[in-house]
Amino acid sequence: MLRCLLFALLVGICASAGEEKKKTVKSASSLSRGWGQNIKWVKSYEEGLSKMVKSQKPLMVIHHKQDCPHSQALKQGFALDKTIQKMARESFIMLNVVEEVGDPNLALDGYYVPRIVFVDPTKAVRTDIIGVRDLRFNYAPDDLGVCE
């Protein structure tokens, strides 16, 4: 049940301080990269880890590529699902990256996209939260139906 709930959370990066409000809104919007503009996205893995420890909310790291059709399909499903968007906003520190973050612990079974990995507030990568595909951390939009 926990796996299903976390997966549902999965499917369904912050402007720098001191900038003008208009620039902050624009920056926050660009950090979403289409995954959900109402979500507070962190801009780096390091920032995500820091906010995760302070908030005690897990970190969700979405690896994707702008030119990957599978990433684009997952992004669209994620962005359009109101339940997923709400859970992402309220229950997670959120990071989406188009370049690898440099931590090999986030590439447990390879450097493919789309790939979603969870890190708990103790900074442990959750190897037990996996998808239903051959690549353990790979998801597709139709995977949402598994948990509904």
N, C-alpha and C positions, 0 to 999 in steps of 0.2 A: 504494500500500500504506500509506504514511504517512497519507494522507487517511482511508483506511478505518479504520486503527487509532485515529486521533484521533477520528473520528466514533464509533467504538465506545466510546471513553472518555467521549465526550460523552453518549450516550444511556443506556447502561447504567446560622457566621459568628462568633467566639470570645467567651466571656464576659469581662467586664472584670476586671482584676486587683484583688485585695484583697477580692473578694466571698466569702462563705461557699461551701463546696463544694456544698451543696444548691442554692443560688442559681445557681452556675456551671453545674451540670448542667441545671437548668431553662432557663437562658438559652441554652445551647448547643443544647438540644433545640428551643427556639423558633426559633433561627436556621435550622434545617434546613427549616422550613416544609413538612415532609413529603417532602423530597427525599432523605433518608437521615440518620438520627440518629447513625450511627457515623462520619460524615464530620465533620472539623473545618472548620466554616464560618467565614469571616471576616465581620465585621459591616458593613464598609464597603468601598467601592472603594479608598479611600486605604490602608486597612489591608491589603487584598489586594495592592496594588502593592508595599507595603513588604515584606510577607512573601515575595512572589514574588522580589524582588531578593535578599533574604537567602538564600532556599532554592534559588534558580535553578530552581524548578519553574514551569511556565507557570500562568497564572491563567485559570480558566474562569468566565465571567460568564453566568449564566442569568437572562434577563429573563422574567418571567411575571406573571400576574395571578391572584389567588385565585379570582375569579369567571369566569375564562375556561375553557370546556370543553376547548379544545385544550391549554392549559397544564396543566390537571388530568390529562388523559390522558397527556401526556408525563411529568409528575411521577410518575404511578403506574408507568409502564414503567421509568423511571429508578430509582425506589426499589426495585422488585422484582427487578431484574437484579443478581445477586450479582457478576458479572464487572465490570459497570460501577461498582458501588459500591466494589469493591476498587481499581479503577484510579483512581477519583475520590479515594479516601482516600490512596493511595500516590503518585500521579503528578502531582497538581494542587493548587494553592491554589484553594479553591472559594468562590464567592460566588453567592448567588441573591438577586435583588432584585425587588420588586414596584413600585418607583418608579425612574424613570430616574436614573442616577448623575451626570448633568450633563456627561459627556464625549461630545461629538458624534462622536468616533472610534468609539464603540461602536454607533452607529446608521448604519452604512455604507450601508444601503439602506432605511432607515426605522425608525420607532419602533413596530414591531409586536411581538406576543407570540404564542407563545413564540419567543424569539430567544436563541441561544447564540453567544457570541463568545469567542475565545481571545486572550490577550495573552502574548507571550513575555517572558522575563526581561530583555530589553533595553527593555521597555515599548512594543514595537511590536505593534499590533493585527494579527493574522494574517488578512489578507484572502484568503488562499489556502485556508483551511480552511472549506469551505462544504458545505451540505447538498445534497440532490437535488431541491429544490423551487424554484419560481419566485422566492420570496423566499430569498435566498442563505443566510441564517443561521437559517432556520426549520426545525424538525424535528418529526416526529411519532413516536409509539411504533413504528409499523410500519417505520420507517426502519432499525431495528436489524437487521432481516433482511438488509439490503444487505451487511453486513460479517461475517455469521456464516458 
